Amino acid sequence: MEGEIKRVHRSIILSVSCFCFVLLAAGIAFGWNDKAHLAIAKAAEYDSWYNAAGPYITKIKAGDMEATNHWFSNTAAVVVTEALVLDQLKQYNNASDKEGHLYGAIIASLRDYIKDKKGGRYAEYHMAYCAHYIGDLSQPFHNVPYDDFNKNHHGTNDGIVDLSTLNNIGLIQKNMYPIVIHDENDLAREIARIANIARQLALKIRSENRDMTQDEAYTELSHSASLLRAVLSHAKEKKEERQLHP
């Protein structure tokens, strides 16, 4: 019996070690932890908020094909522009794009949602991806290169508000603000604006050699929630337009 228990323990340790190795080998950098993504979705009043963490599950099997949709390393240290965001659209789901294309993934997933909805297909999972990517957008460490500082601080900052965020939806909503989106150009401009805010915070944190404060983290979550609410409103308007003009 004791030998069997030891064998099971060894098996569990080996499985966990292999899983961690796969994640490291794939170069996967996670974003906000699950609870933060769910909190962003709930704050934005996304009906299927419980799907917002789903793309993390996909990463385990899809590897780089999905992982590169979650960040932009910005190795050239450039200001994010509308043109840069739109240029990333062609990279969606491209595992060979090692710099990542988070910004383009937001618009591409929304395109897929609108396309499938228009075709009468079940499109909700595309919106779940879009909601998740919008959450990643405000994570400062997803807008700068994955250098030694990023690697050493990323995990801590992903979970900086993990224990409290689902109990503080109101705190996120208190800092939300209106965003209006009419088309992809509007969305690209808003993505660029929030990306630059997050990037500047990442640079400030690095220069001060520290982690985010909880106040800073909640402010960032509010940016994502504000954008997600606008995207949901835009998608609803598109649906109503199709119903009026089939």
C-alpha positions as CSV (number, residue, x, y, z in Angstrom):
1,M,0.0,0.0,0.0
2,E,2.8,2.4,0.9
3,G,4.6,1.6,-2.3
4,E,1.5,2.3,-4.3
5,I,1.0,5.7,-2.6
6,K,4.6,6.6,-3.4
7,R,4.1,5.6,-7.0
8,V,1.0,7.8,-7.3
9,H,2.9,10.7,-5.7
10,R,5.7,10.3,-8.2
11,S,3.2,10.2,-11.0
12,I,1.5,13.4,-9.9
13,I,4.9,15.2,-9.5
14,L,6.0,14.1,-12.9
15,S,2.7,15.2,-14.5
16,V,2.9,18.7,-12.9
17,S,6.5,19.0,-13.9
18,C,5.8,18.1,-17.5
19,F,2.9,20.6,-17.6
20,C,5.1,23.4,-16.3
21,F,7.8,22.5,-18.7
22,V,5.4,22.6,-21.6
23,L,4.3,26.1,-20.6
24,L,7.8,27.3,-20.2
25,A,9.0,25.8,-23.4
26,A,6.1,27.4,-25.3
27,G,7.1,30.8,-23.8
28,I,3.6,31.3,-22.5
29,A,3.2,34.4,-20.3
30,F,-0.2,34.5,-18.7
31,G,-2.2,37.7,-18.1
32,W,-4.4,38.6,-15.2
33,N,-5.5,35.5,-13.3
34,D,-8.9,33.9,-14.0
35,K,-10.7,35.8,-11.3
36,A,-9.6,39.2,-12.7
37,H,-10.8,38.2,-16.2
38,L,-14.1,37.1,-14.8
39,A,-14.4,40.4,-12.8
40,I,-13.7,42.5,-15.8
41,A,-16.5,40.6,-17.7
42,K,-19.0,40.9,-14.8
43,A,-18.2,44.6,-14.4
44,A,-18.9,45.2,-18.1
45,E,-22.2,43.3,-17.7
46,Y,-21.2,40.6,-20.2
47,D,-24.0,37.9,-20.0
48,S,-21.6,35.1,-20.5
49,W,-19.0,36.4,-18.1
50,Y,-18.1,32.9,-17.0
51,N,-16.5,32.2,-20.4
52,A,-14.0,35.0,-20.1
53,A,-11.3,32.8,-18.6
54,G,-11.8,30.0,-21.2
55,P,-8.9,31.0,-23.5
56,Y,-6.5,30.0,-20.7
57,I,-7.8,26.5,-21.0
58,T,-7.2,26.6,-24.8
59,K,-3.5,27.5,-24.3
60,I,-2.8,24.1,-22.7
61,K,-3.5,22.3,-26.0
62,A,-3.2,25.1,-28.6
63,G,0.2,26.3,-27.4
64,D,1.7,29.2,-29.3
65,M,-1.1,29.4,-31.8
66,E,-3.3,30.8,-29.0
67,A,-0.6,32.2,-26.7
68,T,0.6,34.8,-29.3
69,N,-2.9,36.3,-29.3
70,H,-2.5,37.4,-25.7
71,W,0.4,39.9,-25.7
72,F,2.5,42.3,-27.7
73,S,6.2,42.4,-26.7
74,N,6.8,45.8,-28.4
75,T,10.5,45.1,-28.7
76,A,10.9,48.3,-30.8
77,A,9.5,50.4,-27.8
78,V,7.2,52.3,-30.1
79,V,4.0,54.2,-29.2
80,V,1.0,52.1,-30.1
81,T,-1.0,53.6,-33.0
82,E,-4.3,52.8,-34.7
83,A,-2.2,51.7,-37.8
84,L,-0.1,49.4,-35.7
85,V,-3.3,47.8,-34.2
86,L,-4.9,47.3,-37.6
87,D,-1.6,45.9,-39.0
88,Q,-1.7,43.1,-36.4
89,L,-5.0,41.8,-37.8
90,K,-3.3,39.5,-40.3
91,Q,-1.3,37.8,-37.5
92,Y,-4.3,36.4,-35.6
93,N,-3.6,32.8,-34.5
94,N,-0.2,33.0,-36.1
95,A,2.1,31.0,-33.8
96,S,5.3,32.1,-35.7
97,D,4.7,35.8,-34.8
98,K,7.0,35.7,-31.7
99,E,6.4,39.4,-30.9
100,G,2.7,38.7,-30.3
101,H,-0.4,40.5,-31.7
102,L,-2.8,41.1,-28.8
103,Y,-4.2,44.2,-30.3
104,G,-5.1,42.7,-33.7
105,A,-6.6,39.6,-31.9
106,I,-9.2,41.8,-30.2
107,I,-10.5,43.1,-33.5
108,A,-10.1,39.7,-35.3
109,S,-12.1,37.8,-32.7
110,L,-14.9,40.5,-32.8
111,R,-14.9,40.1,-36.6
112,D,-15.4,36.4,-36.2
113,Y,-18.2,37.0,-33.8
114,I,-20.0,39.4,-36.1
115,K,-19.5,37.1,-39.1
116,D,-20.8,34.0,-37.4
117,K,-23.7,35.8,-35.9
118,K,-24.6,37.2,-39.3
119,G,-24.4,33.7,-40.7
120,G,-26.8,32.4,-38.1
121,R,-24.2,30.3,-36.3
122,Y,-23.5,30.2,-32.6
123,A,-20.9,32.9,-32.2
124,E,-20.6,33.3,-28.4
125,Y,-17.2,31.7,-28.0
126,H,-15.7,34.3,-30.3
127,M,-16.9,37.0,-28.0
128,A,-15.4,35.1,-25.0
129,Y,-12.0,35.2,-26.7
130,C,-12.6,38.9,-27.4
131,A,-13.5,39.6,-23.8
132,H,-10.4,37.8,-22.6
133,Y,-8.1,39.6,-25.0
134,I,-9.6,43.0,-23.9
135,G,-8.8,41.9,-20.3
136,D,-5.2,41.2,-21.3
137,L,-4.9,44.6,-22.9
138,S,-4.8,46.5,-19.6
139,Q,-2.1,44.1,-18.0
140,P,1.0,46.3,-18.2
141,F,3.4,43.4,-18.6
142,H,1.5,42.3,-21.8
143,N,2.5,45.5,-23.6
144,V,6.3,45.5,-23.1
145,P,9.1,43.0,-23.9
146,Y,9.2,39.7,-22.0
147,D,12.6,40.6,-20.5
148,D,14.2,39.5,-17.2
149,F,12.2,42.1,-15.2
150,N,9.0,41.0,-16.9
151,K,9.7,37.3,-16.2
152,N,10.6,38.0,-12.6
153,H,7.5,40.1,-11.8
154,H,4.9,38.8,-14.2
155,G,3.3,36.1,-12.0
156,T,3.1,38.4,-9.0
157,N,1.4,41.1,-11.0
158,D,-1.0,38.7,-12.7
159,G,-2.5,37.8,-9.3
160,I,-2.0,41.2,-7.5
161,V,-5.8,41.5,-6.9
162,D,-6.7,37.8,-7.3
163,L,-8.0,37.3,-3.8
164,S,-10.3,40.4,-3.8
165,T,-11.3,41.2,-7.3
166,L,-14.6,39.1,-7.6
167,N,-15.7,40.8,-4.4
168,N,-14.9,44.2,-5.7
169,I,-16.9,44.5,-9.0
170,G,-18.2,47.8,-7.8
171,L,-14.7,49.2,-7.4
172,I,-14.0,48.4,-11.0
173,Q,-17.3,49.8,-12.1
174,K,-16.7,53.0,-10.1
175,N,-13.7,53.8,-12.3
176,M,-15.4,52.9,-15.6
177,Y,-16.1,55.5,-18.2
178,P,-18.1,55.7,-21.5
179,I,-16.5,54.6,-24.8
180,V,-18.4,54.8,-28.1
181,I,-17.4,52.5,-31.0
182,H,-19.0,52.8,-34.4
183,D,-16.4,50.9,-36.5
184,E,-13.1,49.1,-36.4
185,N,-11.1,52.3,-36.6
186,D,-12.8,53.6,-33.5
187,L,-12.0,50.3,-31.8
188,A,-8.3,50.4,-33.0
189,R,-7.9,53.9,-31.5
190,E,-9.3,52.8,-28.2
191,I,-7.1,49.7,-28.1
192,A,-4.0,51.9,-28.9
193,R,-5.0,54.4,-26.1
194,I,-5.4,51.7,-23.4
195,A,-2.3,49.9,-24.6
196,N,-0.2,53.0,-24.2
197,I,-1.6,53.7,-20.7
198,A,-0.7,50.1,-19.7
199,R,2.7,50.3,-21.4
200,Q,3.6,53.6,-19.6
201,L,2.6,52.0,-16.2
202,A,4.9,49.0,-17.0
203,L,7.8,51.3,-17.8
204,K,7.1,53.3,-14.5
205,I,7.0,50.0,-12.5
206,R,10.3,48.9,-14.1
207,S,12.0,52.2,-13.4
208,E,11.0,52.0,-9.8
209,N,11.8,48.3,-9.5
210,R,8.5,47.3,-8.0
211,D,5.2,45.6,-8.6
212,M,1.8,47.2,-9.2
213,T,-0.2,48.5,-6.3
214,Q,-3.7,47.3,-5.9
215,D,-5.0,50.7,-6.8
216,E,-3.1,50.7,-10.0
217,A,-4.3,47.2,-10.8
218,Y,-8.0,48.1,-10.3
219,T,-7.6,51.2,-12.5
220,E,-6.2,49.0,-15.2
221,L,-9.0,46.6,-14.9
222,S,-11.5,49.5,-15.3
223,H,-9.9,50.4,-18.6
224,S,-10.6,46.9,-19.9
225,A,-14.1,46.8,-18.5
226,S,-14.9,50.1,-20.1
227,L,-13.7,48.9,-23.5
228,L,-15.5,45.5,-23.2
229,R,-18.8,47.3,-22.3
230,A,-18.4,49.4,-25.5
231,V,-17.6,46.3,-27.6
232,L,-20.7,44.5,-26.3
233,S,-22.8,47.6,-27.1
234,H,-21.3,47.8,-30.6
235,A,-22.0,44.1,-31.2
236,K,-25.6,44.5,-30.0
237,E,-26.1,47.4,-32.4
238,K,-24.7,45.3,-35.3
239,K,-27.2,42.6,-34.4
240,E,-30.1,45.0,-34.4
241,E,-29.0,46.4,-37.7
242,R,-29.1,42.9,-39.2
243,Q,-32.6,42.4,-37.9
244,L,-33.8,45.7,-39.4
245,H,-32.0,45.1,-42.7
246,P,-31.6,41.4,-43.3
